Amino acid sequence: LSNGEVTDAQVIDDHTVSATASIDRSEPEREAYCIFRSREYSGAEVGRAEVYLQPGEETTNASVEFSTTSRAYVSELYGCAYEVPPYLDHEAASDQ
């Protein structure tokens, strides 16, 4: 995958965040997945979520809401890859 960035992130409460990222895909015909993470003010990671991306457009928007162990300060796109782990739900739709 080429690159991606979080375009919207919200702290819902002390243990929940939501994030949306815009992801540019060099091979849009392939399925992929991305990892989002949230960190607290000290920089320690407090939450992580993986999102399945169906084959689609060159630029894809992916959204996720996930739990954190404490209040998040920042959410970011940790990375994306084409080697989708078998445990991810391949039926889950991203906002394409």
N, C-alpha and C positions, 0 to 999 in steps of 0.2 A: 504494500500500500504506500502511496506517496506521502500524504500527511493528513492531519486533522486537527481541529481545535474545538474546544468547548465554546459554544455560542450563547448558552444560557445555563445558569446553575442557580439553584435555590436551596437554602436550608429550610426544610419544612418544620423540623423541630429538633430537639437535642439528639435524636437518634435516626433521623431520616433526611436524605437529600434527593434532589432530582437534578439531572443534567441532560443537556442536549449538545451534540457535537455535529459539526459539518465535516465529513470525511471525503477526501479525494482519493479515488481508487484508480490505480494504473491498469487494473484488469477487472473492469466492472462485471464481466460475464462470470466471474468466479464468486463463490460464497466466501465469506470472511467473518471475522469476529474482532471485537474491540474490547479493551479493558478500560473501565473508568475507575478512578480512585478519588477518595476524599482524604484530606489531611486536616489536622487540627492546627491551631495557631503556632505551636512549637515545631510543626513540620512532620510530626509522626502521623503515619497512615492510620485512619480510623474506619475506613470502609472501602470495599472494592466490589465491582460488579462486572460481569462479562455479558456482552450483547452480540447476538448472532445477526449477521447481515446477509440477506438473500442476494443472489445475483441481481444486478439492477443498473442504475445510472452511474456515470463517472463520479458525480458528487451525490453523496447519500447523507441524509440526516438520521441520526440514531439518538433515541431518548431512553432514559432509564431512571427509575426511582429505586433507591436501595438504602439499606440500614447501615448505621454507623455505630461504633461503640461509645462515642461521645460526640459533642457538638463539633461539626465540621466548620472549618474556616475557608477552605478552598476545595473545589472539585476540578479534576483535570482528566484529560484523555491520556492514559498511561501508554497505550500503544495498540496497534492492530496487526493482524496477520491473516494469511490465507489458509493456514493449517488449522482448521476448526477442530477443537477437541470433540470427541464423540459424545460426551455427556451434555453438550449444549443442545437446547431445544431448537431443532432445525425448522420447526413450524412457527416459531416466534417471529412476528413481523416487526421490522424496523420501519420508521416513518420515512419511506422513500418517496 
